[in-house]
Amino acid sequence: MIITPKIAIQQANGVALALFVACLAAGAILTVTLGRPAFLIAGAVVGVYLLFAVKVVQQWEKVALLRLGKYAGLRGPGLFLIVPIIETLSPYVDQRVRVSSVSAETTLTRDTVPVNVDAIIFWLVWNAEKSILEVENFIEAITLSAQTALRESIGRHELTQMITERETLGRELQRILDEKTNPWGITVQSVEIRDVKIPQGLEDMMSRQAQAERERQARIILGQAEKEISDSFVQAAASYTENPTALHLRAMNMLYEAIKERGSMVIVPSSAVETMGLGGSLATASLGGAKP
């Protein structure tokens, strides 16, 4: 690997730049003081060396050290030195929890319904050595594996299961991905299904089906209520047949409820009045309601 000055500046960190400037400044001061340019050259050489040699790795990162192309171990976090040209570093590996978004477009479910599914994956690198040495680009590998696993899982489930059992689908995806990524030093912590989109026509049909189902349930409940009311009427009729006095009392109560409000008028057949013996009662009620 050839390290150009531009790449070196990009890879340099704040500590290396500070040391480079300090060495350069010290060489310039000694050159001016003693009048010997060798100090400036020596300061520049040491500064350039430190610019390439001093590396800083953040607390959540790991990096692999390669000595003449051979793996020599992990470095970090913190400050360390390398031998430029002889030793090189791999890309830094972030060991924090990461989030990747995956989607499967127009994928057929088990009951041949095309759906678009969006999911998010929470994963982390638990073994930086494996992730660096076992796979070329583990981020791309995670994304492609998740898309493939998502499509496979969709094909094994029906639409109703995908809508109502998202957690089950997420756990299945996590298990499938773990089997693929554990050899790479990566573990999938969880998978969440964010959205399941179905065609607009099918969505309208499902809405009408749900509405029809609610209407059917309402009619069933209404029929059950009518049946219970009719059964109550049958029981009441049987009770009144065995006890006519109870029927008369019920009729009198109904008449009382009808005429107790001022200004109300109730027309009752004379035969019903004679049968219940309500002539005297109605006359008394009329006299009581008349103004003096």
Secondary structure, DSSP 8 states (H G I E B T S, - for coil): ----HHHHHHH--HHHHHHHHHHHHHHHHHHHHH--THHHHHHHHHHHHHHHHEEEE-TTEEEEEEETTEEEEEE-SEEEE--TTTEEE---EE-S-EEEEEEEEEEE-TTS-EEEEEEEEEEEES-HHHHHHS-S-HHHHHHHHHHHHHHHHHHTS-HHHHHH-HHHHHHHHHHHHHHHHGGGTEEEEEEEEEEEE--HHHHHHHHHHHHHHHHHHHHHHHHHHHHHHHHHHHHHHHHHHH-HHHHHHHHHHHHHHHHSSTT------HHHHHHHT-HHHHHHHHHHHS--
